[in-house]
Amino acid sequence: MPEPPNADLLDRLAEDFPHDVTLGTMFRSPGLRVGGRIFAFLGHGGELILKLPADRAHELVTAGTAQRVTMGTRTMREWIELPTRPDRDATLTLWRTLAHEAHQYVNSLPAP
């Protein structure tokens, strides 16, 4: 399977995290996980998809920074997608900030 768009940005993002973050997959796309749970992964179009608290996700969608993620007919409350920007450095800067929030959030959730 070919590497998805922006896989290099995800690799650069992964370097920012401590040893508790590992690479994984979600829906056959590369992602980042903590404690065995995915907190960020690439969508098939190269956008970054993150898990954040529902109120923070709503805030980012309302501000126009992110879009809701819909899986089938279900709109996810805690999952958002961040589109890429023409400037890859600007994309990575935004992704870094919000991926760290997602990491902290997912790491704080009780174990399944």
C-alpha positions in Angstrom: 0.0 0.0 0.0 1.4 3.4 -0.9 2.4 5.8 1.8 -0.4 8.3 2.5 0.1 12.0 1.9 1.9 13.8 4.8 3.3 10.7 6.3 6.6 12.6 6.6 4.8 15.2 8.7 3.4 12.5 11.0 6.9 11.1 11.4 8.2 14.6 12.3 5.4 15.0 14.8 6.2 11.6 16.4 9.7 12.9 17.2 8.2 15.5 19.5 6.7 13.0 21.9 8.3 11.1 24.8 9.0 7.4 24.8 5.4 6.5 25.7 4.2 7.2 22.2 4.4 4.5 19.6 3.4 4.2 15.9 0.2 2.3 15.2 -2.6 2.2 12.7 -6.2 3.2 12.5 -8.3 2.3 9.5 -5.1 1.2 7.8 -3.6 4.6 8.2 -0.5 5.5 10.3 -1.1 7.0 13.6 0.3 7.8 17.1 -0.8 6.0 20.2 -0.2 6.2 23.9 -1.0 3.4 26.3 -2.1 1.3 23.3 -4.8 3.9 22.3 -4.6 6.0 19.1 -4.7 9.8 19.7 -3.8 10.9 16.2 -3.8 9.4 12.7 -3.6 10.5 9.1 -6.8 10.5 7.1 -6.6 9.1 3.6 -6.4 12.6 2.2 -3.4 13.5 4.4 -5.3 15.4 7.0 -4.5 14.8 10.7 -7.3 13.3 12.8 -7.2 13.8 16.5 -9.1 12.8 19.6 -9.8 15.7 22.0 -12.4 16.4 24.7 -15.8 17.0 23.1 -15.9 20.7 24.3 -12.4 21.4 22.9 -13.4 19.7 19.6 -16.5 21.8 19.4 -14.5 25.0 20.1 -12.1 24.2 17.2 -14.9 23.4 14.8 -16.7 26.6 15.7 -13.6 28.6 15.2 -13.1 27.1 11.7 -9.8 25.5 12.6 -11.1 21.9 12.4 -13.9 19.8 11.0 -15.9 17.1 12.6 -15.1 13.5 11.7 -18.0 11.4 10.4 -17.7 7.7 10.3 -20.5 6.2 8.3 -23.5 8.1 9.4 -22.2 8.9 12.8 -20.6 12.3 13.6 -17.9 11.7 16.3 -18.0 14.1 19.3 -14.3 13.8 20.2 -12.6 13.3 16.8 -11.7 16.2 14.6 -9.8 16.6 11.4 -7.2 19.3 10.7 -6.8 20.0 7.0 -3.4 20.7 5.6 -2.3 24.2 4.7 -0.4 25.3 1.7 2.6 26.1 4.0 3.8 22.7 5.4 5.6 24.4 8.3 2.3 26.1 9.3 0.6 22.8 9.0 3.2 21.1 11.3 3.0 23.9 13.8 -0.8 23.6 14.2 -0.6 19.8 14.2 2.0 19.9 17.0 0.0 22.1 19.3 -3.2 20.1 19.0 -1.5 16.7 18.9 0.0 17.4 22.3 -3.4 18.3 23.6 -4.7 15.0 22.1 -1.8 13.0 23.7 -2.5 14.5 27.1 -6.2 13.9 26.8 -6.0 10.3 25.7 -3.3 9.5 28.2 -5.6 10.8 31.0 -8.4 8.5 30.1 -9.0 5.4 32.3 -7.7 2.2 30.9 -10.2 0.2 28.9 
